[in-house]
């Protein structure tokens, strides 16, 4: 392979590997953010459910 071809291939592979690494890092970061959001929702949802249950109970008592 010619020197120019090797240089071009090397540059292309460097770019490709850099993009793959960036994609992998972004995927991991997004996964971590999603995990944190799910943990927040896991702690918030019981409170929301309790408020909805209370409102439903009050609505039933109001109709009776």
C-alpha positions in Angstrom: 0.0 0.0 0.0 1.3 3.4 -0.8 2.3 5.9 1.9 -0.6 8.2 1.0 -3.0 5.3 1.2 -1.7 4.2 4.6 -1.9 7.8 5.8 -5.5 8.1 4.6 -6.5 4.8 6.1 -4.8 5.6 9.4 -6.6 9.0 9.5 -9.9 7.3 8.7 -9.5 4.7 11.4 -8.5 7.3 14.0 -11.6 9.2 13.2 -13.8 6.1 13.3 -12.4 4.9 16.6 -12.8 8.4 18.1 -16.4 8.5 17.0 -17.0 5.0 18.4 -15.5 6.0 21.7 -17.5 9.2 21.9 -20.7 7.2 21.2 -19.9 4.7 23.9 -19.1 7.4 26.4 -22.4 9.2 25.6 -24.3 6.0 25.9 -22.9 5.3 29.3 -23.6 8.9 30.4 -27.2 8.7 29.1 -27.7 5.4 30.8 -26.5 6.8 34.1 -28.7 9.8 33.8 -31.7 7.6 33.0 -30.9 5.4 36.0 -30.8 8.4 38.3 -34.2 9.7 36.9 -35.7 6.2 37.4 -34.5 6.2 41.0 -36.1 9.6 41.6 -39.4 8.4 40.1 -39.2 5.3 42.3 -39.1 7.5 45.4 -41.8 9.9 44.1 -44.4 7.5 42.7 -45.5 6.1 46.1 -46.3 9.7 47.3 -48.3 10.3 44.1 -50.1 7.0 44.5 -50.9 7.9 48.1 -52.3 11.3 47.1 -54.4 9.7 44.4 -55.7 7.1 46.8 -56.6 9.8 49.3 -58.4 11.9 46.7 -60.3 8.8 45.4 -61.4 8.0 49.0 -62.5 11.5 49.6 -64.5 11.5 46.3 -66.2 8.3 47.3 -67.1 9.7 50.7 -68.4 12.8 49.1 -70.8 10.9 46.8 -72.1 8.8 49.6 
